[in-house]
Amino acid sequence: MKRRIVIAGVTGFLGRYLARYLMGGGDEVIGLVRREGTAPGGVREVLWDGVTLGGWGEALDGADVLVNLAGRSVNCRYDARHRAEIMESRTASTGILGDAISLAKKPPRVWINSSTLTIYRHAEDGPQDEASGELGVGFSVEVAKAWEKAFFGARVPGVVRKVALRTSMVLANEPGTVFAVLWRLVKWGLGGRMGDGRQRVSWVHIDDFCRAVEWVMERDEFEGVANLVAPEVPRNGEFMAALRGRAGVPVGLPAARWMLEGGAWALRTETELVTKSRWGVARRLSEHGFRFRWPRLEGALADLAPGRGRVMVGVAKKLTSPE
């Protein structure tokens, strides 16, 4: 059956992929956009500002699903202005979507809101799942907490099922994405371990991201928080070695902490994005029957960079799965 799906944040990396994926399956996608002509082809655009109520709210009335992916990129320096923008862009958009749903005569039956796996603490000693995972400290964690508070605190009709997806780093071979940046570093001979290389790297293939969102749409019994991360969670040193193997680059210059600090300053970003150990496990998705198409890094890299070389023999066997 054709579904009517509203996506806030449709112009971002994840929103574009998700919209194309859903339309490929025959769904109608409506994108909430800030500027006309910015959504993927085939998406019906509705203008909004992400802050105030307006005529855009009518798009939610009669929709089957709302997916909120709106939020300013965290790939920046965490100065006062950027911190405020990162926080506001997530909490304000989530809050106003809740207000719009509460006014709908026929609200969406499911509201899927983006969240982040970085809500958990720096973990090198064990995986963090939805039930027993320990929340961390710091700015990024506070943003994640406030984001989920705005989501679950939104007063909407009881017929609306809420799911917050705590998503890990999403891998896709597209310019500007984290995969493209890391791939370029590897090709330049700079793809060694980052810091001590022991921090865990949680990731998920873009295909599994889209599949998981659709899977959640179709499971009426599934609600609450859910980690979205592939089963195999390598250390940074292992992750970079697998990338080098796929690229056919035998060595990579390692980056000490002081080098990362300097590089992050030059690139106007934060070292936390690569030094924090994010070790998540998708316990709830797995227990409810979701199966990853790309559970292992070796297969994911082969799909993302076909014909670019071979993953180094032995690397995949060393990668650690929390299962």
Kinemage of the C-alpha trace (Angstrom):
@kinemage 1
@onewidth
@group {chain A} dominant
@subgroup {mainchain}
@vectorlist {calphas} color= white
{ca met a 1} P 0.000 0.000 0.000
{ca lys a 2} L 1.307 3.437 -0.927
{ca arg a 3} L 2.187 5.485 2.128
{ca arg a 4} L 2.285 9.239 2.574
{ca ile a 5} L 5.500 10.063 4.402
{ca val a 6} L 6.628 13.476 5.614
{ca ile a 7} L 10.379 14.009 6.092
{ca ala a 8} L 11.780 17.001 7.959
{ca gly a 9} L 15.448 17.385 7.054
{ca val a 10} L 14.915 15.908 3.588
{ca thr a 11} L 17.670 18.088 2.092
{ca gly a 12} L 20.381 16.575 4.298
{ca phe a 13} L 22.503 13.560 3.488
{ca leu a 14} L 20.276 11.036 5.276
{ca gly a 15} L 17.062 12.698 4.175
{ca arg a 16} L 18.007 12.574 0.494
{ca tyr a 17} L 18.878 8.875 0.608
{ca leu a 18} L 15.794 7.979 2.615
{ca ala a 19} L 13.475 9.915 0.309
{ca arg a 20} L 14.841 8.201 -2.796
{ca tyr a 21} L 14.654 4.805 -1.086
{ca leu a 22} L 11.018 5.252 -0.063
{ca met a 23} L 9.923 6.674 -3.410
{ca gly a 24} L 11.624 3.719 -5.089
{ca gly a 25} L 9.198 1.507 -3.178
{ca gly a 26} L 6.203 3.494 -4.371
{ca asp a 27} L 5.649 5.792 -1.388
{ca glu a 28} L 4.700 9.466 -1.645
{ca val a 29} L 7.263 11.686 0.099
{ca ile a 30} L 6.610 15.224 1.267
{ca gly a 31} L 9.685 17.180 2.326
{ca leu a 32} L 9.660 20.064 4.799
{ca val a 33} L 12.243 22.473 3.365
{ca arg a 34} L 13.515 25.955 4.175
{ca arg a 35} L 14.155 26.883 0.525
{ca glu a 36} L 12.315 25.867 -2.621
{ca gly a 37} L 14.075 23.607 -5.085
{ca thr a 38} L 16.332 21.907 -2.532
{ca ala a 39} L 14.612 18.534 -2.099
{ca pro a 40} L 15.431 15.445 -4.195
{ca gly a 41} L 13.495 15.040 -7.435
{ca gly a 42} L 10.048 13.568 -6.949
{ca val a 43} L 9.623 14.971 -3.427
{ca arg a 44} L 6.749 17.400 -2.928
{ca glu a 45} L 8.156 20.384 -1.099
{ca val a 46} L 6.432 22.251 1.717
{ca leu a 47} L 8.125 25.349 3.130
{ca trp a 48} L 8.714 25.656 6.880
{ca asp a 49} L 11.209 27.399 9.157
{ca gly a 50} L 11.572 24.660 11.770
{ca val a 51} L 10.608 27.069 14.536
{ca thr a 52} L 7.079 28.383 14.128
{ca leu a 53} L 3.706 26.892 13.285
{ca gly a 54} L 2.259 27.627 9.869
{ca gly a 55} L 0.436 26.222 6.900
{ca trp a 56} L 3.083 23.514 6.596
{ca gly a 57} L 1.397 21.695 9.464
{ca glu a 58} L -1.381 20.650 7.075
{ca ala a 59} L 1.109 18.238 5.457
{ca leu a 60} L 1.004 16.149 8.636
{ca asp a 61} L -2.785 15.859 8.621
{ca gly a 62} L -3.535 12.520 6.985
{ca ala a 63} L 0.115 11.491 6.627
{ca asp a 64} L 1.008 7.925 7.566
{ca val a 65} L 4.498 8.618 8.884
{ca leu a 66} L 6.622 11.554 10.039
{ca val a 67} L 10.404 11.194 9.997
{ca asn a 68} L 12.349 14.037 11.596
{ca leu a 69} L 16.004 14.262 10.567
{ca ala a 70} L 16.318 18.032 10.993
{ca gly a 71} L 19.360 19.447 12.754
{ca arg a 72} L 22.458 21.528 12.119
{ca ser a 73} L 25.597 19.561 11.243
{ca val a 74} L 27.899 18.820 14.187
{ca asn a 75} L 30.924 18.987 11.881
{ca cys a 76} L 32.061 22.364 13.167
{ca arg a 77} L 33.936 24.009 16.031
{ca tyr a 78} L 31.884 23.991 19.204
{ca asp a 79} L 32.000 27.703 19.902
{ca ala a 80} L 29.109 29.432 21.652
{ca arg a 81} L 27.231 30.291 18.453
{ca his a 82} L 27.546 26.827 16.948
{ca arg a 83} L 26.579 25.149 20.210
{ca ala a 84} L 23.407 27.208 20.362
{ca glu a 85} L 22.588 26.432 16.717
{ca ile a 86} L 23.180 22.699 17.168
{ca met a 87} L 20.965 22.542 20.240
{ca glu a 88} L 18.217 24.844 18.948
{ca ser a 89} L 17.982 23.228 15.514
{ca arg a 90} L 17.189 19.871 17.107
{ca thr a 91} L 14.995 20.769 20.048
{ca ala a 92} L 13.005 23.561 18.376
{ca ser a 93} L 12.202 21.570 15.238
{ca thr a 94} L 11.183 18.552 17.295
{ca gly a 95} L 8.998 20.646 19.575
{ca ile a 96} L 7.195 22.444 16.769
{ca leu a 97} L 6.553 19.174 14.935
{ca gly a 98} L 4.915 17.893 18.105
{ca asp a 99} L 2.731 20.996 18.230
{ca ala a 100} L 1.683 20.497 14.608
{ca ile a 101} L 0.825 16.837 15.211
{ca ser a 102} L -1.329 17.769 18.205
{ca leu a 103} L -3.442 19.999 15.926
{ca ala a 104} L -3.882 17.423 13.152
{ca lys a 105} L -7.335 15.915 12.731
{ca lys a 106} L -5.726 12.711 11.477
{ca pro a 107} L -2.157 12.601 12.860
{ca pro a 108} L 0.578 10.287 11.562
{ca arg a 109} L 0.405 6.817 13.106
{ca val a 110} L 4.162 6.803 13.691
{ca trp a 111} L 6.700 9.526 14.389
{ca ile a 112} L 10.347 8.526 13.933
{ca asn a 113} L 12.809 11.057 15.317
{ca ser a 114} L 16.536 11.086 14.801
{ca ser a 115} L 18.824 10.788 17.812
{ca thr a 116} L 22.468 9.849 18.197
{ca leu a 117} L 24.552 7.005 19.544
{ca thr a 118} L 26.896 9.557 21.063
{ca ile a 119} L 24.434 9.822 23.954
{ca tyr a 120} L 26.381 6.984 25.602
{ca arg a 121} L 29.661 7.371 27.461
{ca his a 122} L 33.133 6.846 26.021
{ca ala a 123} L 33.237 3.043 26.142
{ca glu a 124} L 36.224 0.829 25.452
{ca asp a 125} L 35.290 -1.802 28.045
{ca gly a 126} L 31.964 -3.029 26.732
{ca pro a 127} L 29.023 -2.350 24.391
{ca gln a 128} L 26.199 -0.001 25.282
{ca asp a 129} L 22.632 -1.094 24.597
{ca glu a 130} L 19.302 0.613 25.166
{ca ala a 131} L 18.607 -1.043 28.527
{ca ser a 132} L 21.955 -1.106 30.313
{ca gly a 133} L 23.996 1.479 28.383
{ca glu a 134} L 25.405 4.330 30.462
{ca leu a 135} L 24.813 7.885 29.315
{ca gly a 136} L 27.878 10.071 28.975
{ca val a 137} L 28.778 13.664 29.822
{ca gly a 138} L 29.695 16.696 27.779
{ca phe a 139} L 28.086 18.963 25.212
{ca ser a 140} L 27.201 16.316 22.622
{ca val a 141} L 25.555 14.141 25.259
{ca glu a 142} L 23.554 17.080 26.602
{ca val a 143} L 22.315 17.821 23.079
{ca ala a 144} L 21.225 14.196 22.669
{ca lys a 145} L 19.428 14.215 26.011
{ca ala a 146} L 17.613 17.469 25.256
{ca trp a 147} L 16.675 16.199 21.797
{ca glu a 148} L 15.068 13.050 23.171
{ca lys a 149} L 13.415 14.993 25.987
{ca ala a 150} L 11.791 17.311 23.436
{ca phe a 151} L 10.659 14.287 21.430
{ca phe a 152} L 9.219 12.108 24.157
{ca gly a 153} L 7.886 15.152 25.992
{ca ala a 154} L 5.853 16.338 22.999
{ca arg a 155} L 2.159 15.992 23.787
{ca val a 156} L 0.604 14.216 20.828
{ca pro a 157} L -2.462 11.959 20.502
{ca gly a 158} L -2.034 8.476 21.928
{ca val a 159} L -2.450 6.914 18.496
{ca val a 160} L 0.965 8.293 17.488
{ca arg a 161} L 3.738 5.748 18.028
{ca lys a 162} L 7.129 7.318 18.804
{ca val a 163} L 10.542 5.857 17.998
{ca ala a 164} L 13.871 7.623 18.549
{ca leu a 165} L 16.686 6.114 16.475
{ca arg a 166} L 20.065 6.513 18.165
{ca thr a 167} L 22.014 6.326 14.942
{ca ser a 168} L 25.738 5.676 14.599
{ca met a 169} L 28.028 7.034 11.873
{ca val a 170} L 26.356 6.299 8.535
{ca leu a 171} L 28.606 5.173 5.679
{ca ala a 172} L 27.811 6.157 2.085
{ca asn a 173} L 30.090 6.824 -0.860
{ca glu a 174} L 29.040 10.425 -1.460
{ca pro a 175} L 31.115 13.638 -1.455
{ca gly a 176} L 31.157 15.396 1.884
{ca thr a 177} L 30.232 12.348 3.955
{ca val a 178} L 32.499 10.844 6.607
{ca phe a 179} L 33.292 7.898 4.336
{ca ala a 180} L 34.451 10.230 1.564
{ca val a 181} L 36.646 12.201 3.975
{ca leu a 182} L 38.261 9.085 5.447
{ca trp a 183} L 38.717 7.549 2.003
{ca arg a 184} L 40.537 10.678 0.829
{ca leu a 185} L 42.822 10.600 3.865
{ca val a 186} L 43.648 6.967 3.164
{ca lys a 187} L 44.456 7.684 -0.484
{ca trp a 188} L 46.754 10.510 0.631
{ca gly a 189} L 48.660 8.132 2.904
{ca leu a 190} L 47.174 9.672 6.064
{ca gly a 191} L 44.907 6.748 6.948
{ca gly a 192} L 46.657 5.477 10.062
{ca arg a 193} L 45.152 5.086 13.501
{ca met a 194} L 43.776 8.202 15.163
{ca gly a 195} L 45.030 8.836 18.668
{ca asp a 196} L 45.852 5.489 20.260
{ca gly a 197} L 43.492 3.767 17.816
{ca arg a 198} L 41.701 1.839 20.553
{ca gln a 199} L 38.421 3.778 20.454
{ca arg a 200} L 35.473 1.827 19.064
{ca val a 201} L 33.912 2.971 15.789
{ca ser a 202} L 30.189 2.319 15.547
{ca trp a 203} L 28.883 2.542 11.991
{ca val a 204} L 26.002 1.500 9.759
{ca his a 205} L 25.678 1.218 5.966
{ca ile a 206} L 23.308 3.766 4.390
{ca asp a 207} L 21.281 0.888 2.949
{ca asp a 208} L 20.671 -0.526 6.434
{ca phe a 209} L 19.795 2.931 7.745
{ca cys a 210} L 17.013 3.236 5.160
{ca arg a 211} L 15.890 -0.367 5.676
{ca ala a 212} L 15.729 0.112 9.446
{ca val a 213} L 13.617 3.259 9.157
{ca glu a 214} L 11.134 1.447 6.915
{ca trp a 215} L 11.178 -1.597 9.208
{ca val a 216} L 10.256 0.607 12.173
{ca met a 217} L 7.415 2.142 10.169
{ca glu a 218} L 5.900 -1.297 9.639
{ca arg a 219} L 6.193 -2.647 13.207
{ca asp a 220} L 3.176 -1.376 15.136
{ca glu a 221} L 4.451 -2.883 18.396
{ca phe a 222} L 7.853 -1.198 18.243
{ca glu a 223} L 8.342 2.082 20.128
{ca gly a 224} L 10.777 3.925 22.384
{ca val a 225} L 14.531 4.245 21.784
{ca ala a 226} L 16.536 1.999 19.483
{ca asn a 227} L 20.234 1.922 18.653
{ca leu a 228} L 20.953 1.783 14.923
{ca val a 229} L 24.461 0.374 14.514
{ca ala a 230} L 25.952 -2.586 12.627
{ca pro a 231} L 26.839 -5.666 14.749
{ca glu a 232} L 30.578 -5.426 14.038
{ca val a 233} L 32.243 -2.608 15.981
{ca pro a 234} L 35.991 -2.336 15.243
{ca arg a 235} L 38.571 -0.269 17.003
{ca asn a 236} L 39.721 2.825 15.139
{ca gly a 237} L 43.032 1.199 14.214
{ca glu a 238} L 41.192 -1.793 12.751
{ca phe a 239} L 38.690 0.401 10.960
{ca met a 240} L 41.424 2.448 9.279
{ca ala a 241} L 43.368 -0.715 8.366
{ca ala a 242} L 40.265 -2.090 6.650
{ca leu a 243} L 39.885 1.153 4.697
{ca arg a 244} L 43.541 1.045 3.633
{ca gly a 245} L 43.145 -2.549 2.534
{ca arg a 246} L 40.108 -1.704 0.444
{ca ala a 247} L 41.941 1.237 -1.138
{ca gly a 248} L 45.058 -0.841 -1.810
{ca val a 249} L 47.203 1.501 0.289
{ca pro a 250} L 49.547 -0.602 2.453
{ca val a 251} L 50.460 2.033 5.057
{ca gly a 252} L 48.975 5.123 6.613
{ca leu a 253} L 50.527 7.837 8.743
{ca pro a 254} L 49.094 7.654 12.269
{ca ala a 255} L 47.788 10.826 13.878
{ca ala a 256} L 48.742 11.538 17.480
{ca arg a 257} L 46.275 13.440 19.676
{ca trp a 258} L 48.132 16.736 19.208
{ca met a 259} L 48.022 16.262 15.435
{ca leu a 260} L 44.276 15.634 15.582
{ca glu a 261} L 43.796 18.800 17.598
{ca gly a 262} L 45.698 20.840 15.037
{ca gly a 263} L 43.905 19.231 12.125
{ca ala a 264} L 40.506 19.726 13.715
{ca trp a 265} L 41.272 23.396 14.301
{ca ala a 266} L 42.330 23.843 10.664
{ca leu a 267} L 39.252 22.023 9.368
{ca arg a 268} L 36.972 23.889 11.798
{ca thr a 269} L 35.709 20.719 13.458
{ca glu a 270} L 36.143 18.840 16.771
{ca thr a 271} L 38.426 15.919 17.662
{ca glu a 272} L 35.604 14.302 19.642
{ca leu a 273} L 34.116 13.157 16.352
{ca val a 274} L 36.995 10.682 15.915
{ca thr a 275} L 38.435 10.176 19.408
{ca lys a 276} L 35.313 9.272 21.391
{ca ser a 277} L 34.822 5.515 21.711
{ca arg a 278} L 31.272 4.813 20.537
{ca trp a 279} L 30.512 1.151 21.171
{ca gly a 280} L 26.830 0.614 20.563
{ca val a 281} L 24.788 -2.502 20.012
{ca ala a 282} L 21.389 -2.639 18.281
{ca arg a 283} L 19.883 -4.910 20.908
{ca arg a 284} L 16.231 -3.935 20.476
{ca leu a 285} L 16.239 -4.031 16.676
{ca ser a 286} L 17.884 -7.450 16.699
{ca glu a 287} L 15.583 -8.882 19.359
{ca his a 288} L 12.538 -7.753 17.396
{ca gly a 289} L 13.732 -9.396 14.204
{ca phe a 290} L 15.579 -6.757 12.174
{ca arg a 291} L 18.465 -8.243 10.201
{ca phe a 292} L 21.302 -6.130 8.852
{ca arg a 293} L 22.137 -6.565 5.191
{ca trp a 294} L 25.647 -5.284 5.922
{ca pro a 295} L 26.607 -6.594 9.395
{ca arg a 296} L 30.366 -6.745 8.707
{ca leu a 297} L 32.716 -3.957 7.753
{ca glu a 298} L 34.440 -5.979 5.036
{ca gly a 299} L 31.225 -6.431 3.077
{ca ala a 300} L 30.126 -2.839 3.597
{ca leu a 301} L 33.415 -1.455 2.291
{ca ala a 302} L 33.339 -3.796 -0.699
{ca asp a 303} L 29.893 -2.437 -1.557
{ca leu a 304} L 30.810 1.207 -1.009
{ca ala a 305} L 34.090 1.033 -2.915
{ca pro a 306} L 33.768 -1.858 -5.396
{ca gly a 307} L 36.833 -2.768 -7.407
{ca arg a 308} L 39.096 -0.546 -5.311
{ca gly a 309} L 41.212 -3.353 -3.873
{ca arg a 310} L 40.816 -6.074 -1.276
{ca val a 311} L 40.254 -5.790 2.433
{ca met a 312} L 43.476 -6.892 4.085
{ca val a 313} L 43.440 -10.585 4.942
{ca gly a 314} L 42.860 -11.092 8.655
{ca val a 315} L 41.474 -7.659 9.386
{ca ala a 316} L 37.844 -8.752 9.260
{ca lys a 317} L 38.530 -11.644 11.612
{ca lys a 318} L 39.918 -9.266 14.210
{ca leu a 319} L 36.966 -6.934 14.227
{ca thr a 320} L 34.940 -7.222 17.381
{ca ser a 321} L 31.231 -8.020 17.456
{ca pro a 322} L 29.379 -7.467 20.744
{ca glu a 323} L 26.958 -10.262 19.929
